[in-house]
Amino acid sequence: MMSFISKMFNETDGENTNSNISNPSPVDETERHTHTAPQHLEDVATSIEDKDIAQVKAEKKQTEKSEKLKFAFMLAGGCAGCEMALIDISEKLVDTLDHLEIVFWAPTAADVKYKDLEAYPDNFIDLAFVDGMVRNTENEHMVTVLRQKSKVLVAFGACATVGGVAAMGDLHTKDELFDYAYKQSWSTDNPDGVLPTSEYILDGKYNLTIPAFTDRCMTIAELVDVDFFIGGCPPHHDFIAATVNLVLSGEMPAKGTWLTSGKAVCDVCTRNPAITGEMRRPVGQVFRTVEGQPDPVKCLLQQGYICFGPMTQGDCGAACLKANMPCRGCGGPIPGIKDFGARCLTTIGSTLKDERTCDQLMEKYPQLAKFVYRYSYTSGMIDKRKSAESVPSRRNLP
Amino acid sequence: MSFNPNIVGFACQWCTYAGADLAGNLRCKYPPTIKLIKVPCSGTVEAEFILEALRRGADGVLVGGCHFGDCHYKEGNYKAARRMKLLKKLIADEGFDSRRFRLEWISGAEGMKFAEVVTEFTNELIELGPSPLKKAVKP
């Protein structure tokens, strides 16, 4: 800025040397040097009637403003793995940083506080990502604030879109969870059995508050309006890069879209019997992953290792399958699925050969709900803690 | 006013739906609690349909199909049996009463059985009370 202005001064001087002010008085000189406020300089710029320079300057200001998208990234009740995934787009991220202005990235990367976000005007942020589910009152408050401050809000990752691993806690009561976490677990040292409370008075005078644990987990879409969804635990970096490019190009798809491939894991899996030309057979025996060694080439589901590939989005390129592990559904449901767990049962139920195999499956996975809803319990349709009234519409799910 | 359960029924068009038809022809009496949905086969009933019905406030869900060996599509009802067994376990795991969901084999000749099943199911649901997923029924 200063160099631009000083250049302008020189040009002014040079121009004026040829006309009337060939030898400027010392008073004028000092006046010019002491008044360095931009207000004054702008006045000078217009006073010399050099419209071109003023115009260029204004245009430059304009483009500088409009080119950089204001970007925010917030971690709600997650593990920060999604942030790592974003950083994983590596050199592409460095390129995009020319176009992004990070105004909020807490609590992981940028030195900004919640109060800074609260101080922004409404719709100040162009693009905001949220990773993690809503697990406590802090998440609840901040997600609501972020929605208010952003034009486009993207639910980023499995937790934000379908609930994530932590949502399995909803299969237990709060008392059970607290009891295990603060009393029973082997690493806990809590002889007085102290449990966290949201309000606490320290030394009789310091009133401390911490966020309170909510009754149940919520996805971001259950709490606020979400514009786009990216599934995956964490999302695959190729799709993150594609999303950022999409945003920069300004050609966003319809609201509520999943910015993912929409293809099932089986579509990208090299073990798929449809690719290898093999016939599908009913499954006669069910194995857990710890039992035996599956054939590294053949379809795992066919071998009896229950795999959720048929109903999971395969942005990952069937990464787990390549490591000889069955899919557990972190990519989120493929389009058209309302309840991931129920669809798993529908598909697996008809794959099993007979009643006996069915019993075997239930025996080997005694907590069937935790098995099929590993990443998506919150987006499931049945929850004893939800009443029909409080369940929001599922319009935003695929 | 006593509680009047709301049952959603998925009936296979070849057997259970014909059975319900016969129940009408035979002038069988059963409570008007069931809303039947005709489906091609009990094997087409996905677990999601049942969960959706429960979530939207049905007190009970009945799935009706052909007896084993009678399926028009050979093995649709076998698939339904396995799915429903798994689903029942899933519902129970989630803390929901799995008695609200019932699978019955009723053939086209068993009009009486259809009426009996609906009566029995209705009585059972009256005992269980309204579904916790729906708003409390006003007296």
Interface residues (C-beta under 8 A of the other chain):
Chain A: L171 I337 K338 D339 G341 A342 R343 L345 T346 I348 G349 S350 L352 D354 E355 T357 C358 L361 M362 Q367 L368 A369 K370 V372 G380 M381 I382 D383 K384 K386 S387 A388 E389 V391
Chain B: G43 E46 A47 E48 I50 L51 E52 L54 R55 R56 G57 Y78 K79 A81 R82 R83 M84 K85 L86 L87 K89 L90 I91 D93 E94 G95 F96 P132 L133 K134 K135
